[in-house]
């Protein structure tokens, strides 16, 4: 029994040693059967990606509509990664299906016998030169499938690398140049140097990637590039996938496939950006005005899951009640306008941005500690908002009194009701007007224009 245990432990130890013959034999065996695992993983992945694609797109549109930059970037990257994986895995499944079909045909028909085709000598020589053999065709399909499956996940790491570089620039600009971590003058200089280094390093890394390691081959250039490469290996998280990259680059077939996929993605991007223009002057992508009514401004028209409210939302184009319900969605830009109009509302420490849902303290950091103080500031905030925003229907100024609410699709915003029973029946133009301070004067701008029709019951 002791001898058997000892032998078992030795076998496990050898299987974990990448230099041992048994481990290499295990890898060779798995390599021969990898196509089954590839198809299983591709099938589950494609199903999951198709399920996740639409929710990710909707969340991205929602973040864009609410001007939440960080959340938008996260979902935008996830959307790109999802699209890349879907395209590559679908192509992989198609090629694997062709490979399996070719294997079945080979079992029935064997290799290509060009003499039995009885073509002319010229065509026979050409086909033998181009095709060579059916087994070679199957081998090429196998190579394409295996490399494409591996490169699908490598491309996700490349997307992640680009995201990390962009986030590094944003981090330096936010927390070093504009933040309070360092003294202002030193922070500006140090932050500018860091951004220049990141941009320069990003450019060199991109050149090295496009040329597939040219900067590493030149002796004097490699000395300059090495410290940049070392730092960027942490910024781009390349230490997680570096073996996969160099395994591609030392293989001629892998290098060719990487170079081939880049123009394919560009072509797909160009094709998906194409659209047919029906008119020289008219299009659907324009803001609501006295001549155009966009569905994002009318509640009964927002029927799809990806529809989100615009700057102002009313129940419908046709109003039959003696009052008009109006909803103005909240956004960070709207709060910036409130702060610009009333400086005293702007806190010493801006609490907007990413934060944890775990609450250790109920304090608002600054000097705001009690619920009474919070309510008092909210009242001033709402009073300022009511002072800034007003409505005009046609040429008639309307009184309003906004309150805070969670309205359409649980979106936070401001709601009010306008009395319109005195209006004539027919078409009317609703204008959302906003006061803005410019130096020592206050000017009034028109933010949104909506047409609607009023007919009494």
Order of alpha helices (4+ residues) and beta strands (2+ residues): alpha-alpha-alpha-alpha-alpha-alpha-alpha-alpha-alpha-alpha-alpha-alpha-beta-beta-beta-alpha-alpha-beta-beta-beta-beta-beta-beta
